[in-house]
Amino acid sequence: MSDDASGELTGTQDEILLREYAGSKAEYYLTRWARLASTGRMSAGFNGAAFGLSGFWLLYRKMFRAATLLFGIILVESIVEDVVAIKVLAMPQLPSLVAPIVTLAIAIVVGRYGTYWYYRQALRKVAIAKALFSDRETQIRFLRKRGGGSVLAIALGVPALLVCCGAIYVISAEVLGLGAP
């Protein structure tokens, strides 16, 4: 499996590199990535871990931009919820169904497209490894370090998420004129 100009998997040399990048779940991801490459679609089926753990799954898979974007979307959406509830609808908060519906929608999107996003990241990292290093062993070491899963990323991401939640609280209180928290 090799990535050509279209980003498709076509040969065994890059399959080795993608396998190294994916780490312990390589079989799972290579099967789905091959499906993505052959169909040209953005979804290779539903990823239960990505659905159930969303932002934490993104962090674990070292998809830091996507995790940051997700947490940013959650931050903005939470502030908008508060503004709409208090300023527009003159309610102390939105009905309790809104947050779970938004959370479920986010989880469905990540569950449906997370494997595609991970595939695109893997192809980028393989291309970088090939551009930087000519020998296969150095490429493999590079990909092992940057791929796979990272419990440390989650450990660092949880405090970041808590900061995000604190920011929601402070910004919402400021925007809504509720006084200092």
Long-range contacts (C-beta under 8 A, 24 or more apart in sequence): 1-30, 1-33, 1-34, 1-37, 3-123, 3-126, 3-127, 7-37, 7-120, 7-123, 8-37, 8-38, 9-33, 9-34, 9-37, 10-37, 14-126, 16-136, 16-140, 17-126, 17-129, 17-130, 17-139, 17-140, 17-143, 18-122, 18-123, 18-126, 20-140, 20-143, 20-144, 20-147, 21-122, 21-125, 21-126, 21-143, 21-144, 21-146, 21-147, 21-148, 22-122, 22-147, 22-148, 23-144, 23-147, 23-148, 23-149, 24-148, 24-149, 25-149, 29-115, 29-118, 29-119, 29-122, 32-115, 32-119, 33-115, 33-119, 33-122, 36-115, 36-116, 36-119, 41-116, 42-113, 42-116, 43-112, 43-113, 43-115, 43-116, 44-115, 44-116, 44-119, 45-115, 46-111, 46-112, 47-110, 47-111, 47-112, 47-114, 47-115, 48-111, 50-110, 50-111, 50-114, 50-115, 51-107, 51-108, 51-110, 51-111, 51-112, 51-114, 52-107, 52-111, 54-106, 54-107, 54-110, 54-111, 55-110, 55-157, 55-161, 56-154, 56-157, 57-110, 57-114, 58-110, 58-114, 59-150, 59-153, 59-154, 59-156, 59-157, 60-149, 60-150, 60-151, 60-153, 60-154, 61-114, 61-118, 61-121, 61-149, 62-121, 62-146, 62-147, 62-148, 62-149, 62-150, 62-153, 63-117, 63-118, 63-121, 64-153, 66-117, 67-157, 70-106, 70-110, 71-160, 71-161, 71-164, 73-106, 74-106, 74-164, 75-164, 75-167, 75-168, 75-171, 77-102, 78-168, 78-172, 79-168, 79-171, 79-172, 79-175, 82-172, 82-175, 82-176, 83-172, 83-175, 83-176, 86-176, 87-176, 122-147
